[in-house]
Amino acid sequence: MDHAAAIASSAEAIKRHGDHNILIEAGRTPVIDRLATLAGRPRGGPLDGWTFVAKDMIDVAGLPTTRGSALYGTEEALTTAPCVEALESAGALLVGKANQHEFAWGVTSENPHWGDVRNPRHAHLSPGGSSGGTAAALAAGIARFGLGTDTGGSVRIPASCCGVVGLRPSAGAVSGAGVAPLAPMFDVVGPMATSVADLTRVWEALSGTRAGLAGPIAGWRVGVAEGCAQAASFAALGCELHEIALPYDVLGPYWTIVGAQARRTHEATYPRNAAGYSDGVHRKLGDAGRISQADHAAAVARLATARAGFATRTAGLDLMIMPTLGGPAPRVGCDEAAVRGEVGRITSVVSALGLPALAIGDLQLVGGSERAVLRAGLAWEARGEEIPRPR
């Protein structure tokens, strides 16, 4: 698709889903008007003419960064985050900033400031969070791919809820400069797309890797957790399957660290501007205020021990497979506080372990490297499998 056709397709999809609150319309120029200026800008490169959206935690020069909040976004960003620059240098065209759960802390992307993001693919379900606007933009055809952020599942949960694909890379694999933090020990920037093949192309541009990632996975030792429904497909690919148990003991220290670090990232505005926060994030920050520095240090030490133990137990595995969601996908209008623990149960464990993970809808592939999970995802996709629907 050429530039003009790609931009026209995005503009039509934006109009068609105008009541879905997918994009944040902040700044002086409406998104549709900005799109019209992009059509005549051929860039060249491996993503030439591919459209994308960026979650509004990520700076783009000339556009506000709202963080999905009412407290930010009054000023335009002065510089563009390196992760966006890398994609634009590869020829990609930024459509706009994607809506999200306020401050990237929640699993529904219901947002009292910018409107609740609606799921274009499953109207009765939330789009997931916190990168719900990015996933919804792909499901709606607004963009070919997108950028989200993932702390405890914020790329992977929306990928499952909206039937797309999302990668949580390892910490530091993508620059976090110009990206608003939540809990820096676990925050990562991750790409999302509608297929593993597209996501792999985006990852190569984003990470600077160019080596081919496709190849057979016959003979791989694959750990199967939580009764993963796609285990038979991996057996058919020639993998050797082994049942494993996830280390849920990591969740205690993980949530202590997330809470303590999130409280610090908000110290300039909370509790001083508590009235500007939604009730849900206000409660989370209030609870986090009881976590001391000593609690945080002890949790970091406990997590390191738990990580080492799990690495020893799984040392012979090439890959692990499991569902993305820990329970049913959140329904529209649900109580986020009541569902977030179960919804993010599995993704949070993977985040706590610090491992790369690829969500193909409600299938999650976890491995020791981005290369491993993408190669496995490409092999699975090549079988002609449909993206697993959320429960």
N, C-alpha and C positions, 0 to 999 in steps of 0.2 A: 504493500500500500504506500503511495507517495505521500509527501508531507501534507499537501492540501486535502487529500482524501482522509488521512488519519485525523487531521484537525476537525474536518467536517463531521466525521463519525463521532468524535468526542463531544463536539458541540450538540449534536443531535441527542446523544445519550444523556447529556446534562439536562437538556430541556425535558426529555422523556421522564427523567427521574427527579424532577425539580422539587418534589415534595419529600424526598428521602433524606435530606440534610446530610448529603455525602461529603460535600465540599464546604469549607469555611470561607464565606464571602467577606473577607476583611480586607481593608486597604482601599485605595482610591479608584482602582480600575476593576470593574466586574470581570469575572472569569471568562465569560463569553467574549468580551471585548479584548482581553489579553490573548485569547486563542487566535483571534483574527490576525494578530501581529506575528504569530509564529509560522504561519503557512509558507511564507517566502524565505525561510531560513534553513536551507539545506546545510547540514553540518558534515556529512560523511562519517564513516566509522561503523563499527559492528552493530550499533543500535540506531542507525540512521532512520529517522522517521518514526521510531517507536515512542508512543506517548506514555507518560508516567505521572503519578501523583506522589507527593511527599507528605507524610504525617506532619501535623502542625506542631511537632516538637522540634522540627528541623529548620534551621535558618536558610532562607533564600533572600539574597540581596534585593531590596525594593519591595518586599512583602512583609507584613507583620508576622510574628510568631506568637500565636495566642496561647499555646499549650492547652487548648481546649478550655480556657479559663476566661473569666471576665476581668482578671487582674492584669493581664498582659495583652500585648498586641496593639497598643496605642502608637507605637513607633515602628517604622520599617526596619528590618534587619539591614545592617551595613555591609555584611559579607555573606557569602554562600558557603554552606557546610561542604567540606571536601567530598563527602559521599554523593552529594548532588552534583558537584563539579565533575566528578569522575564519570557520571552517567551522561551529563550534557556533553562532555568532551568526546564521548563515544557516539554522539549523534542523537541522543534521546531528547524529547521535547517535553518540558514540564507543563502539565495542564493546570495544576493548582495545588492548594494545600488541603489535605484530607482531614475531615472531622474525626473526633476521637473521644474516648472517655476522659473526663477532666483530669489534667495533670498525668495522663497515662496510668491511672491507678484504678482499674476496674475492669470487669469482664463483660459489660453490656453495651458500652458506648452510648448509653442514655446520658444526654448532656443538657442541663437546664439552661445553659448560656447560649448554645449554638444550635439547639434542637437535637432530638434523639435521632441517631442514625438508624435508618430502616434497612432491612435485609432485602435486596432485590430478588434473591433466589428462593428464599423461604420466608414468606411474609409473616408467618406466625412466630418466627424465631427472631431473637436479637441477632445483630450481625457479629456479636462477640466483641471483646475488647482486650486491650485498649485501642488497638489499631483497626477499629471497626470501619472507619471511613475509607481506609486504604483497601481493605478486602471488598467492601461494598462497591467501590469505584471499579474494581476489576470485574466483579459479577455483573455490574450494570453496563459494562462496555465503555465506560468513561475513559479508561486508560488501559494500555496493554500490560503494564506492570506498575509496581509501586514500591515505596519504602515505608516500613514501619519501624517501631522500636519494640523490643521484647525484654522484659525484666523477669516475669514469671509465666509468660505464655502469651504476651500481647501481640505477637505475630501469628503464633500457631493456633490459638483459640479462634480468632476471626477467620483464619484459613479454613478451619473445620466448619464453622457456622455458615460461611458463605460459599463453600465448595470450591475453594481455590488452593493454591500452594504457597507455603511460606517457609523461609529458612531462618532459623536462629543460628548465627555463626558463633564461633568461640570468641571469648572476650579479646578485644584488640585486633581482630581480623579486619574490621572496618573502622575507620577513624570515627571517634565520637565527638570530634571538634565541631562546634556549632550546633550541637544537639542538646536540648535541655535535659538535665538529669532527673532521675527519680531515686534510684538506689545504685550508685556508681559501680559497686562490686559486681552487679549482675546485669546492668544495662548494656544492651547491644543494639546496633542498627541492623535490620534484616530486610532482604528483598522479598517481594511477593509477586506472583504471576498466576496465569491460568493453566499452566502446564509446567512439568518439570523441565522440559526441553527449553522453554522460554526462560525459566528461572535460571537455568544453567548458563545461558548466554548473558543474562544480566549479571550473574555472579562473577563471570569471567571479567566483565568490564569493571565491576565494582571493586574486585580484589586485585586486578592486574594480572590474573593468571590466564594463560592461553592454552595450556595443555588440554588435549581432549579428555573428557571425563567418562565417555561411554565405554562399556566393556562388559563382558560376562561376569556374573558373580557366582557361578557354579563352584561348589566346594567351600563357600563361605560358611563359617560357623555363626549362626544367628540365634540370639537369645530372644525368646518370646515371652512377653510380660502381659499380664492382665487379660489373658485369653484373646489376644489379638486376632481379629476375624480374618485377616489376610494371610495368616500363617501358611495356609495351603498353597497360596500363590508363590511364596518364597521356596517352599518345598519343590514346586514344579520348576522353579528356576535352578534347581540343583543344590539348594542350600541345605545344610545340616542343622536341624532345629533343636534347640535346648530350652527348656522352660526355666525362667528366672523369676526372682522376686525383686521388686523395686525397693530401695532402701528408704522407707517413709520416715525413718528416724532423722533424716536430714531436714525435715520440714520445720521442726522446732527452732534450731539455730538459724535456718534460712529466714523465717519470718521475723525473728528478732533482729537480724542484720538489716533486712529490708525496712522495717519500721524505724529503726534508729537512724539509718542513712536518709530515708525520706524526710524525717523530721528535720535533719540538718539541711537538706537541700531547700527546705521551705522556711528556714529561720528568719529570712528577711521579711516575710509576709505573714507568717503564722506564729503566734496567735494574734499579732497586731491587727491584721486584716481578715480575721476569721469570718466576718460577715460576708466576705466576697467568695467564700468557698461553698460548694454544695454540701448538703447534710452528710452525704456518704463519705467524701474525702475529709470533711471536718472531723467526723468520728474516728476515722483511721489515724489522722494526725494526733488527735487527742489521746487515743490509746497509746500511740507511739511515744508520747511525752513521758511515759512511765519507765521507758527503757534507759538504763544508765550506761555510761561509758564502760563500766566493768561488765555489765550484761553483754554489751556488744563484743568486747574482747573475748569473753568466754565463749560466745556463740561462734566467733570466727575459729577459735581453736577446736571446738567440738565438730564443726563442719569439716575442717581439714582432716580430722581423724576419720570421720565417716566417709569422706571421699576416698581416702587411701584404702580403707577396708573394702569398699565396693570395687575399686579398680583392681584390687587383688583377686576378688571373687570372679571377676569377669575378664580377666587378662587374656583368656584364650578366644574371646569372641571377636568377630569382625564387624558385627552389627547387632543392634537390638531393635526390635519392633514392638509396638504397643499402640493402643488408641491415643488419639490426641486429647480428647476430652475425658475427664474423670467421671463423668455422668452425663445425663441428658443436657443438650444444648439449652442455654437460658431462653425462656419464652419472653415475648414482648410483654412489658409491664411487670416482670417478676421483681422480687425484692433482691437486689444485687447482693446485699450483705448475707442473705440466706443461702445463695447458690454459689458464690464465688469460690468457697473452699473446695466443694466437690468438683465444680467445673474445671478449676485449675489444679486439681490434685496431682495429675501426672506431669503436666508441663512444669509445675513448680519444682518437682523432684529433679527433672532434667536440668532446669536452670541452676538449682542448688549444686548439682554435680559438675556444672561448668562444661557440659558436653555439647557439641554441635547437634542440631536436630532439624529434620526436614518434615514438615507437616504436609501431607497430601490429603486434603480434607481431614477425615477422622482417622487417618493412618499416620503414625509418627515413626520416623526412622531416626535412630540415635546411634552415633558412632564416635570414633576417635578423631575424625577430621571432616571438614566440609566435603572433601573429595570422596570420602567413603559413602556419606549419606546421599550425595548427588548421584554417584555411580549406581548405587542400589536403586534410587528413585527412577533413574532413566531406564534401568533394566526392568523394573516393575511396570513402568508406563508403556514400555515397548510391547508388553503382552496384550495391550489393548484394554487394560482394566479401566473402569470408570472411577472417578474420584469418589471415595467412600463418603456417603451422606452422614450428617450428624444424627445422633440419636434423639 
